[in-house]
């Protein structure tokens, strides 16, 4: 596979990083391919040359055409998994999407000589530059992005407890009901 060319994010100099070593990725099943397209488009708005990888954890069909996508599509069958058939049988689709992430991350970082990789869930939309994340990765191995960064204590509704309940309910719904 040819290695995508990359412009470094604004604020990241070539002296601090090797050009071409940054990328963004996500993992989807066919029912989330539209979300992956939207995420890729939102990232490309701020970083047009940023390589974007999508792992398809499903059987490819005519709804997904790797040649016409605005990202590099990788099928789960392409990963160097020890027993793909066993994993496909053992896990439901949500569990499988989670189980193959480490292999996917290793595969693309090795195949494309990546040093810094951002993973987003496919239902994320980039409303700004990813430069602060890449800058944080200059001195850290991982960067977590919280939903809130300060206590919500304005005596308005919904309050912090309501917000936390919504996050918990949304996470539970996402994990168990899809």
C-alpha positions, -999 to 999 in steps of 0.1 A, spaced: 0 0 0 13 34 -8 19 57 22 -4 88 21 14 121 20 7 144 49 10 180 58 17 185 94 -10 201 114 -6 238 120 16 244 149 36 212 145 70 219 130 90 194 110 117 197 136 94 182 162 79 155 141 86 135 110 63 145 81 38 118 73 37 104 107 2 117 117 -32 101 110 -68 99 122 -88 67 123 -121 51 133 -137 17 134 -172 10 120 -197 -16 109 -216 -10 77 -245 7 96 -220 34 107 -202 40 74 -221 73 69 -209 85 103 -173 76 92 -177 96 61 -190 126 80 -162 123 106 -136 121 78 -151 152 60 -151 172 93 -114 163 99 -104 171 63 -120 205 66 -93 215 90 -65 191 79 -71 184 41 -40 162 37 -44 142 70 -45 105 63 -78 90 75 -82 53 81 -115 34 85 -116 -2 97 -147 -19 83 -157 -47 108 -182 -63 85 -185 -81 52 -179 -56 23 -208 -52 -1 -220 -27 -27 -228 0 0 -190 6 5 -166 11 -24 -131 15 -12 -120 33 -43 -146 61 -40 -142 68 -3 -123 99 10 -104 77 33 -83 45 33 -107 16 40 -93 -15 56 -113 -46 60 -111 -66 93 -101 -96 72 -70 -77 62 -57 -74 98 -32 -100 109 -55 -116 134 -48 -151 146 -83 -165 141 -106 -140 124 -133 -166 119 -133 -174 156 -136 -137 165 -164 -131 140 -183 -160 156 -175 -152 192 -184 -115 194 -214 -95 185 -207 -66 162 -202 -40 189 -179 -63 209 -160 -71 177 -156 -34 168 -140 -30 203 -119 -62 202 -101 -55 170 -90 -19 178 -56 -28 191 -48 -49 161 -61 -21 138 -39 5 155 -8 -17 153 -15 -26 117 -19 10 104 10 24 125 33 -3 112 20 -3 76 21 35 72 50 43 96 28 64 119 41 79 151 9 98 162 -26 85 158 -59 99 168 -88 75 172 -123 89 172 -156 71 176 -174 74 143 -202 95 158 -178 124 165 -176 156 144 -145 178 144 -156 214 149 -120 227 150 -84 219 143 -69 188 158 -36 206 164 -40 209 202 -44 171 203 -13 166 182 6 191 204 -4 172 235 8 140 219 43 156 216 49 149 253 24 122 260 17 86 248 -21 91 251 -45 120 253 -80 116 266 -107 142 259 -132 146 286 -168 156 281 -165 184 306 -134 200 321 -148 220 350 -175 216 376 -209 227 364 -224 247 393 -245 274 379 -278 263 397 -295 259 364 -310 228 350 -298 206 338 -271 206 365 -239 186 367 -257 155 382 -282 156 354 -254 159 329 -236 129 344 -268 108 344 -273 116 307 -238 106 298 -242 74 318 -275 67 302 -262 75 267 -232 53 272 -254 24 285 -277 28 255 -248 30 231 -231 -1 246 -261 -23 252 -289 -13 229 -274 -10 195 
